[in-house]
Amino acid sequence: MSKELEIEFKNMLQQEEYEKLAAHYGFSESDVKTQENFYFDTPDFQLKNLKSALRIRKKQDGFECTLKTPAAHGHFEITDALAEDQATAMIEGQTFQAPEVCAALAELSVSPDALQLIGALTTHRMEMETADGLLVLDHSEYAGTEDYEIEFEVKEAAAGEKHFYDLLKSHSIPVRHANKKIARFMAAAERRQQGGL
């Protein structure tokens, strides 16, 4: 289990901008790591209403369950490593087996028994440590749509923000607000359900 403060800056990208940044930083297809994210909430969206999010992430080296909750700068992440059978049981709605996440949910008055899978999102990620922070390029596919974004994870908010906006400016990328992936997923799923896609 781990609990950490994550400070990140995000910006949506056009596909062409994403490809130019990937080339500029020397990324290749072999650098792409695919992650599957399974999102959970209660039927009445208690976590969403608390500005929190819960996911199970399948990565190439295993599974993890992460609860994100708001913080003054960024958000807190509480993460439990999971065995494949634990992750499968949770995704299939059988039992919720992430002890530290369950304890944090209890502090929010959210019952793990009330959680249900609300959908999945696949991210193709490239990342690189720079002198100023972790640079991440994501191509995500979900609910019949896809998008591209840049993320910049830092330890200190003010300096990190300056470096991030300097990076965008140096590549002539306009500032475009980037909601969290779960918010983008939910909006696309709602549009799809209403026949908008």
C-alpha positions, -999 to 999 in steps of 0.1 A, spaced: 0 0 0 11 35 -6 -3 70 -1 12 99 -19 5 134 -30 4 136 -68 9 170 -84 3 170 -121 -5 194 -149 -24 182 -180 -32 195 -214 -53 180 -242 -34 175 -275 -43 171 -311 -30 138 -327 -5 158 -347 9 175 -316 11 142 -298 31 127 -326 54 157 -328 61 156 -291 67 118 -293 92 124 -321 109 154 -303 115 133 -271 127 103 -291 98 79 -282 93 49 -304 66 22 -305 87 1 -281 83 28 -254 45 25 -254 31 8 -223 -6 -2 -224 -27 1 -193 -63 -10 -188 -83 11 -163 -115 -2 -148 -135 26 -130 -159 21 -101 -185 42 -83 -217 36 -65 -250 37 -84 -256 73 -71 -220 84 -79 -209 90 -43 -172 91 -53 -178 115 -82 -198 138 -59 -168 137 -35 -145 147 -64 -128 113 -59 -122 84 -83 -115 47 -79 -99 25 -105 -82 -9 -109 -53 -6 -134 -39 -35 -153 -3 -28 -162 23 -51 -178 37 -60 -144 4 -66 -125 -27 -49 -110 -33 -20 -86 -63 -5 -70 -61 33 -66 -84 57 -48 -78 94 -57 -91 121 -33 -88 159 -35 -59 177 -19 -50 214 -18 -25 210 -47 -33 179 -67 -47 148 -51 -39 120 -28 -36 85 -41 -41 55 -19 -29 24 -38 -30 -14 -30 -12 -39 -52 -35 -67 -63 -31 -103 -74 -48 -111 -107 -75 -132 -89 -82 -103 -65 -85 -78 -94 -108 -102 -114 -131 -107 -84 -134 -70 -79 -140 -63 -116 -167 -90 -117 -184 -75 -86 -177 -105 -63 -156 -91 -34 -136 -59 -29 -101 -70 -17 -80 -38 -14 -76 -32 24 -60 2 25 -84 15 -2 -113 0 18 -101 19 49 -100 51 30 -134 45 15 -148 40 51 -134 75 60 -154 88 31 -185 69 43 -186 49 11 -193 12 14 -172 -11 -8 -203 -33 -11 -221 -5 -30 -194 -2 -56 -200 -13 -92 -179 -13 -124 -189 18 -145 -166 11 -174 -131 7 -188 -105 29 -206 -73 18 -223 -43 41 -223 -12 38 -244 14 56 -224 49 69 -230 68 85 -202 102 100 -195 119 115 -164 132 150 -172 152 173 -149 119 191 -141 95 162 -137 79 131 -152 67 138 -188 38 116 -199 22 113 -233 -11 94 -233 -33 81 -261 -66 69 -245 -95 49 -260 -129 46 -243 -166 46 -250 -162 47 -287 -138 76 -288 -101 84 -283 -80 114 -272 -44 125 -266 -29 144 -237 3 154 -221 8 151 -183 36 166 -163 40 151 -127 61 172 -103 71 175 -67 65 212 -63 35 230 -77 47 265 -86 80 255 -103 62 226 -120 35 248 -134 60 272 -149 80 243 -165 48 228 -179 36 260 -195 70 268 -208 71 233 -225 37 239 -241 48 274 -254 81 261 -267 62 236 -289 35 261 -299 8 240 -282 -22 260 -270 -35 256 -235 -65 232 -235 -81 222 -203 -79 184 -196 -104 169 -173 -94 137 -155 -97 106 -176 -126 93 -156 -145 125 -163 -138 123 -200 -149 87 -200 -181 94 -181 -190 123 -205 -183 101 -236 -203 72 -221 -233 95 -214 -231 109 -250 -229 74 -264 -258 63 -243 -279 93 -255 -270 84 -291 -246 114 -295 -217 93 -309 
